[in-house]
């Protein structure tokens, strides 16, 4: 093997490990019971998928703010982990192989749409009310139940902006429990 091949392989392994770390933290934060116990998010497959989507959107938004190919590669790897996770979740539910691709594609479209809308809301001057509107419109929360989740997501987005690029690129995303943020 040449030095170039070894360097490429090492970077690929590091990116895969970082994506795995980012995904594990994201899932732990998304599936934490805080918002399910209060009823702000339905404790259903759809509700949990929505929470995974909004947490992934925050992570990807932060990664896109880091210049360079390494951040773009990590974002792509994290996207794949999230979509693979949706596929695995459908399989665990016993969904037939013939319909999984269609269901994952539909969920992926919702995922990208929600991520784009959430990023735009966070970047707008609308503050938490813009985030609440996105959460309600996309079915992550029911009407009138999104204030606490929106406050949490805005706080986490600000915390991620303050986290150093090297930590983000290592997949060590600082997901703080809602009880510590709110």
N, C-alpha and C positions, 0 to 999 in steps of 0.2 A: 504494500500500500504506500501511496505517496503521502507527503505531508498535507497536501490539499484534501485528499480523501479522508484522512484522519481528522483534520480540522472540521470538515463538513459533517462527519459522523458525530463528533463530539458536540457540535452546535445543535444538531438534530436531537440528540439525546437530552441535552440541556433544555431545549425548547419543549420537548415532550414531558420532561419532569416538571418544568415550570407550569405548563398547562395542566398537568395532573394536580399540582399543589393549588393552583388557582381554582380549579374545578371543585376540589374537595372542600376548600374554604367557602366557596360560593354555595355549594349544596348544604353545608352545615348552617350557613346564615339563612338561606332560603327556606329550609325546613324546620328552623327553630320554631317552637310552639307559640311564641309571643302573639302573633297576629291571628293565628288559628283559634287560640283559646278565647280571645276577645270577640271573635266573630267578624272581625274586620275583613278577613279573607276566609273563604269557604274551605273547609278541610276536605277537599275533594281532589281528584286527579287534576281537574282544570284549575282549581285554586292554587295547588302546589306548582303546577306548570307555570302559572302566571308569576308566582314568586321567583321561580328559577329564572324566568325571562327577565324580570326587572333587575334582579341581581346581576345577571350576565350583562345586561345593557349598561349597568354602571361600570362594571369591570372593563368592558370593551370601549366604552366612552373614554375612560382613563387611559387605556392602552393606545387609543388613537391619538391622544395628546402627546405621545412620546415619539419623537422623530426617529426614523431609521427602519431598516428592514427587520431588525430583530423584534420590534414591537408589533409590526404588521404580521410577522410569522407567528408570534405568540397569540395574537388576536384570532388568527385563522385556526390555530390549533385548539384554542379554547372554544371557538364556535363549533368545531367538529366534536369536541367532547360533549358539549351541551346537546347537540343533535343526536349523537350516539346514545346519550342518556335518555332522551325521549324515546328512541327506538327500543332501548332495553326496557323502559317502563311499560311500553305497550306489550312487549313480549311477556313480561311478568304478569300482565293482566290477562294473558291468554288470547290476545288478538291474533287472528289468523295471519299467516305470512302474506297472503295475497292482498290484504288490506293495510298492512303496516306501512308500506311505502306511501300510499295515498294519505294516511293519517299523519305520518311524520311530515310529509310535504306541506299539508295544511297547517300543522303546528309550526313548522319552520317559517311559513309566510306570516303567521301571526307573530312569531318571535321577532322577525326582522322589522315588521311594521310597528310593533310595540317599542322595540329598541329605538327606532328612529324617532317616533313620537315622544318618547320619554326624554331622549337627548335634546330634542328641540324645546320641550317644555322646560328642562333644566337650564338651557341656554337663553331662554326668553326672559322678559321682565315680569312674567306672570307669577313667578314664585311658586309657592305651594299650591295655590289654586289652579295653576296650569297643570301641575303634576296630578292633582286630584282628578281633574277633567280627563286626563289620559288614562288614569287607572280605572275610572268608572266607565269610560267609553269602550275600553278594551276588556271589560269584565273581570279585572283583577279584584276589584272590590264592588260592592253594591252601592247604589246611590246613597249618599249621606254617610258612608262608612270609611271613606278614604283619607280623612284628615291625619290620623296618627301615622298611617303608612307613608303618606306623602311627606310628613315632617321627618320621618326616619330616613327616607330615601334622599331627601335634600341634604340632611346632615351627613349621611354616608358619602354622598357625592362630594361634599366639601372636604371631608376627611381624606378621601382618595386623592383629591387634588393636592393636598399637603404631603402625601406620602411620596417618598423619594422614588425616582424612576427605577433605580437598581432593584429595590424591593418588589416593585410591580413586575419587572422583567423576570424576577426569580419566582414569581407566582405567589409571593408572600403578601397577599392583599389583606389589609387590616379591616376585617369585617367585625364590627363592634355590635354586640347584642343591643336590641332596641331598648332594653331596660337601662343601658348605660348612656344611650344617646338622648332619649326622650325625658 
